[in-house]
Amino acid sequence: MANQQDDGASPLLPHDVVMEIFAYLPAKSVGRFRCVSRSWDATLSSALFVKLHLRQANNDKLRLFFSPTYESTSKYQFYAWQPGTPAVTKLMPNNFLCPVPLTKPLQGIVLLRCVNDGGYFLCNPSTGAVHHLPDSRAPFKMSPGSNPIDLPFYLQVAYGFGYCSANHRYKAVRIFSQEHEGGAPSCEVFVLNGDTAAYWRPAASQPPMCVVEEENPAVFLHERLHFLCRDDGVILTFNVGDETFAKLPQPPCPPVKAPLRTTELDGCLCVFRGGKDGPCHVWLLRDYAARRWEQLCCIDPTTWPEPERTQLRSDWIAPLGMCSYSGGNGSQKKIMFGTGTCNVFTVDLSGEGVPEILLKPDELIAGDFDDTLNYPAIGLFEESLVTLGNTIEDMVFSSPVTKAWSDVLKWLPARSVSQLSLVCREWRAMVTTDRFMRSHAAVHATRPRIKLVSDPFLGRFTDLEDHINYPHWQCAVPFDNPGMLQCSQPCHGLNLVSCNGRDLLCNPTTGHNESVYIEEIEREDTSFAGRIALGYDSDSDDHVLVSLAYEEKNMETRDYKLRVQCAVSTTRLVSGRPSSETRGHGRAARLRGRQDLLGGRA
């Protein structure tokens, strides 16, 4: 940035003044200014300016973002809104499946969960940057398999996201727990923007006996992650610096059916309980050192007048933040709440009076806002230029040793790769990346294998070579009623098998399969059943299921009406418990199966 213009023009603004002005701009605007010159790119990307921008660009007003359940166009969007503004603005594309904002922004980074496919993502909504957390769709420790190694298995998991100010590292943390068998819980840490390996590693210390739930993600506050434990009456704290655990007591909440939830409110740890059919109690841990809880308010939606009572009725009602309003009695604080339909309202700290509705998004956006089932529907974000560094894939392949092993393992059969993924965490992280799977598929696409369907109801296949080289009593008998059976061509490692009205999505190489059920298709009989086809969308790198079924059929007049439907499937092609769920959706149907083609425990 020059200090003077040519031809004797008036001097330009000083460098520090220009930086101060840019610090008030939205993050996307700053990103565009980086393209002006190399010097501007270096200045606007420096750590000093990123910190200055984070401090200056975020005023006292809360920034909220949300997305419709269904939108009139195929391009889904996240929308941003601030109190006091009459309109919403487009923030970033929504390429997730039912995203749920789990945490308050940490230097602009928000932890998202995709309810439909189970994946977790770290997202900066103001820039659109996204990092997918590996092994979060079907975690290794939550997928029991037939592997002879006696590995631990868990039913519950809770995630959290924190920041260590001592070494300036972001850490994703998760705790596994067993609900019934009483097994010891396990804690794993994934370090981002660092020089460590890109895989989940055990924490420096393991948690005491506890049961956590995925519906209760951790809250980051005071350099600690706070996990709400079920049935124990405690909150488990995890220090992200030294990775040690401690306990806090829960507030004395009244015993009601509604579950407890945690969040951060007014800079304090907040525990709340409530729903559409009862009062909502909000507690704050004002004195963290003394562990003294304070009941902030109690609101009862059943006492609200109409139409507010009906408009704000929701399975999920949660405090979003504190806001100040000026009135006849001076400035007073109110609590801002959000609902599962993305409505936003405020109430007095006393909990009395009529709630003031600030946002009804269905009046501003052409879309539907279905009520969530006890999941957050609306979250907070900050204008931030903070990045998480290299992508997970770049972190995995940063080592020359990893690159060398990748070139070796890609020549092996998928079943062998699946078994070798248990050798170490580095290999597991490598073979589950998109880069390795693409290279593995490219190598083996030129060498197709012929398999016979031995049991279409269980998705079992046998190699043709086994029938040629071994006696018939050592091989499974092929299915002897081919008229009932249909098997698709292989599509990026997957086959769709249909038999007698049942559809299975199979990986013949690894032997893993899942049932496919599209609830919109009602199969009347096996002869005129709807048909499901399997394809692959190269733009989104996803498998696609498309169904073709009769809506009307008249055997006398030969008049037929066919219906074509797409479906969103949450099938996880890993060995273990079935977790398939298929739902119709207005946008492009996707089958999130490609990342698990290698099978094994993810």
Beta strands, then each sheet from edge to edge (+ up, - down):
strand 1: 64-66
strand 2: 70-71
strand 3: 77-81
strand 4: 89-93
strand 5: 99-101
strand 6: 110-114
strand 7: 120-124
strand 8: 129-132
strand 9: 156-164
strand 10: 169-177
strand 11: 186-192
strand 12: 201-202
strand 13: 219-221
strand 14: 224-228
strand 15: 234-239
strand 16: 245-249
strand 17: 260-265
strand 18: 268-275
strand 19: 278-287
strand 20: 292-299
strand 21: 317-327
strand 22: 330-339
strand 23: 344-348
strand 24: 356-359
strand 25: 367-368
strand 26: 378-380
strand 27: 451-455
strand 28: 460-463
strand 29: 485-487
strand 30: 495-499
strand 31: 502-507
strand 32: 512-516
strand 33: 531-537
strand 34: 542-554
strand 35: 559-569
strand 36: 582-584
sheet 1: 4+ 3- 1+ 26-
sheet 2: 2+ 25-
sheet 3: 5+ 6- 7+ 8-
sheet 4: 9+ 10- 11+ 12-
sheet 5: 13+ 14- 15+ 16-
sheet 6: 17+ 18- 19+ 20-
sheet 7: 21+ 22- 23+ 24-
sheet 8: 27+ 28-
sheet 9: 29+ 30- 31+ 32-
sheet 10: 33+ 34- 35+ 36-
end
